[in-house]
Amino acid sequence: MGSPTASNYVLGQSIHEYERLMLQARMLRPYTEKFFRAAGLAPGMRVLDVGSGMGDVAILSADIVGPSGRVLGIDRDADALDNARRRTDEQGCSSWVEFETSNLDEFTTTDQFDALVGRYVLLYQPDPSSTIRSLLRSVKPGGIVVFHEFDLPGPDASYPPCPLYDQVGMLLGEVFRRGGAPPVGRQLGKTLLDAGLPFPTIAAEIIIGGGHGSYVYAWLANTLISVVPRLAQLRLSLPPGVAADHTLASRMEEEAVSLGSQLLAPAQFGAWTRNS
Ligand SMILES: C[S@@+](CC[C@H](N)C(=O)[O-])C[C@H]1O[C@@H](n2cnc3c(N)ncnc32)[C@H](O)[C@@H]1O
């Protein structure tokens, strides 16, 4: 059973996209874990993970809170959540992790959670502060609020310049902006403040690619492949000579290796505070 995807969800719902999310999650896990632990996530806590997708953040939260805690993941994509349930079974944490199909703005529960967490989800909300405000009804006073979001580098992302890498990066930025999902890493402070929360602690890490075997090539290439079906609708097209296929990652790698370039990848932002 499928579920409706908002038109600004530029990544779509496909097997390719679900696989891309899991690859991305393996790469992002250390950053997210660092933000969540700094925020105070600890064993025994009850966690609400919003925009769970394939369940990776719920599984990370489950590892932190352990079997004496509880995790509820919500997402409007029922197919992704079926995969997430299967994955929690495989990981052995299904007895303390559950998933529920729901739009974030329509979610209701009588439960009170110790922590509200989410990764790469606020950018898709038309009014992220108002979404957070409505989710805070399910967070106990003093509960943790922590989000991990990203922001994109500007035009000078590589040095020495790699035309292919830079073109793919700029095109992706344009897809998110025109698609109605501009990255919000740099806006997390004001977003949480406008949700009625105390100004958060904010940390950022920039992933740097380059050399042989960097995961940055596949990350960008796979993201471009996910958004290709949306390009025409957004009045965008692939730059001449840029084919979005299975060779793209290796072509970016060849380019960066031959030039000896270092590549700025999306910056990872974590912001955490407490429900007042
Ligand atoms: C880029 S994925 C991130 C998934 C997961 N948090 C991770 O980092 O691996 C964003 C997810 O948020 C979900 N999502 C976005 N906006 C939503 C909304 N308003 N209500 C419910 N789910 C939403 C999408 O369906 C998608 O599964």
PDBQT file of the ligand as one rigid body, heavy atoms in Angstrom, charges set to zero:
ROOT
HETATM    1  C1  LIG A 301      14.876  12.212   3.633  1.00  0.00    +0.000 C 
HETATM    2  S1  LIG A 301      13.812  11.102   4.473  1.00  0.00    +0.000 S 
HETATM    3  C2  LIG A 301      14.707  10.877   6.014  1.00  0.00    +0.000 C 
HETATM    4  C3  LIG A 301      14.374   9.592   6.694  1.00  0.00    +0.000 C 
HETATM    5  C4  LIG A 301      15.076   9.362   8.025  1.00  0.00    +0.000 C 
HETATM    6  N1  LIG A 301      14.771  10.408   8.982  1.00  0.00    +0.000 N 
HETATM    7  C5  LIG A 301      16.564   9.272   7.839  1.00  0.00    +0.000 C 
HETATM    8  O1  LIG A 301      17.282  10.239   8.109  1.00  0.00    +0.000 OA
HETATM    9  O2  LIG A 301      17.038   8.205   7.376  1.00  0.00    +0.000 OA
HETATM   10  C6  LIG A 301      12.452  12.113   4.983  1.00  0.00    +0.000 C 
HETATM   11  C7  LIG A 301      11.251  11.309   5.451  1.00  0.00    +0.000 C 
HETATM   12  O3  LIG A 301      10.310  12.211   6.044  1.00  0.00    +0.000 OA
HETATM   13  C8  LIG A 301       9.017  11.852   5.630  1.00  0.00    +0.000 C 
HETATM   14  N2  LIG A 301       8.179  13.058   5.733  1.00  0.00    +0.000 N 
HETATM   15  C9  LIG A 301       8.457  14.288   5.234  1.00  0.00    +0.000 A 
HETATM   16  N3  LIG A 301       7.482  15.140   5.557  1.00  0.00    +0.000 NA
HETATM   17  C10 LIG A 301       6.559  14.444   6.269  1.00  0.00    +0.000 A 
HETATM   18  C11 LIG A 301       5.324  14.788   6.883  1.00  0.00    +0.000 A 
HETATM   19  N4  LIG A 301       4.834  16.029   6.800  1.00  0.00    +0.000 N 
HETATM   20  N5  LIG A 301       4.641  13.840   7.550  1.00  0.00    +0.000 NA
HETATM   21  C12 LIG A 301       5.132  12.572   7.621  1.00  0.00    +0.000 A 
HETATM   22  N6  LIG A 301       6.295  12.182   7.058  1.00  0.00    +0.000 NA
HETATM   23  C13 LIG A 301       7.006  13.107   6.393  1.00  0.00    +0.000 A 
HETATM   24  C14 LIG A 301       9.175  11.318   4.210  1.00  0.00    +0.000 C 
HETATM   25  O4  LIG A 301       8.105  10.466   3.861  1.00  0.00    +0.000 OA
HETATM   26  C15 LIG A 301      10.512  10.588   4.333  1.00  0.00    +0.000 C 
HETATM   27  O5  LIG A 301      10.332   9.238   4.675  1.00  0.00    +0.000 OA
ENDROOT
TORSDOF 0
